[in-house]
């Protein structure tokens, strides 16, 4: 399974904060408002974007706006619970 980082833009923050834990309960970690790490059996960032309603075909004018990045590696400084969550997710 892959790990993704999702960032919602502007007014989409509260929407993504509702959608992510509903769709990916137990496989997500909230980094901040509108910002999530998600582990899922999806192959691409587009697959994740589609699953969250960021991208749709045909386009949905009320859709969530944001960006999805597939995580291949990570490094930095952050809260202990974030590092524990990432370390527990092989990907």
C-alpha positions in Angstrom: 0.0 0.0 0.0 1.1 3.5 -0.7 1.3 6.6 1.5 0.1 9.9 0.2 0.1 13.5 1.6 -3.0 15.5 0.8 -3.2 19.3 1.2 -6.6 21.0 0.7 -6.8 24.7 -0.5 -8.8 27.4 1.2 -12.4 26.6 2.0 -11.8 22.9 1.0 -9.9 22.3 4.3 -13.0 21.5 6.4 -14.4 19.4 3.6 -11.2 17.2 3.3 -11.2 17.0 7.1 -14.6 15.3 6.9 -13.9 13.1 3.9 -10.6 11.6 4.8 -11.4 10.0 8.1 -14.7 8.7 6.7 -13.0 7.0 3.7 -9.7 6.0 5.3 -10.5 5.4 9.0 -7.5 3.8 10.7 -5.3 4.6 7.7 -4.9 8.3 8.0 -3.1 10.8 10.2 -4.1 14.5 10.4 -1.0 16.7 10.2 -2.9 20.0 10.4 -6.2 21.5 9.3 -6.7 20.3 5.7 -3.5 18.3 5.6 -3.4 14.5 5.8 -1.2 11.5 5.5 -3.1 8.6 4.1 -2.2 5.0 3.5 -4.3 3.3 0.8 -4.2 0.4 -1.7 -4.2 2.9 -4.6 -1.5 3.1 -7.3 -1.2 6.8 -8.1 -1.8 10.3 -6.7 -4.5 10.7 -9.3 -6.3 7.6 -7.9 -6.2 9.2 -4.4 -7.3 12.6 -5.8 -10.3 10.9 -7.6 -11.2 8.9 -4.4 -11.4 12.1 -2.3 -13.3 14.1 -4.9 -10.5 16.5 -5.7 -10.6 15.5 -9.4 -13.6 14.2 -11.2 -14.6 13.5 -14.7 -16.7 15.4 -15.6 -15.4 18.2 -13.4 -17.5 19.0 -10.3 -17.6 22.8 -9.6 -18.3 22.1 -5.9 -15.4 19.7 -5.7 -12.7 19.9 -3.1 -9.6 21.6 -4.3 -6.1 20.5 -3.3 -3.0 18.5 -4.2 -2.0 14.9 -3.6 1.6 13.7 -3.4 2.8 10.1 -3.2 5.3 9.7 -0.4 8.4 7.6 -1.5 10.6 8.8 1.4 10.5 11.3 4.2 12.8 13.2 6.5 12.3 16.1 8.8 11.1 17.2 12.2 7.6 16.8 13.5 5.4 15.5 16.3 6.3 12.0 17.7 2.8 10.6 16.8 3.4 11.5 13.1 6.8 9.6 13.0 5.2 6.6 14.8 2.3 6.6 12.3 4.6 6.8 9.3 7.0 4.1 10.6 4.1 1.8 11.1 3.1 2.1 7.5 5.2 0.0 5.1 5.2 1.5 1.7 
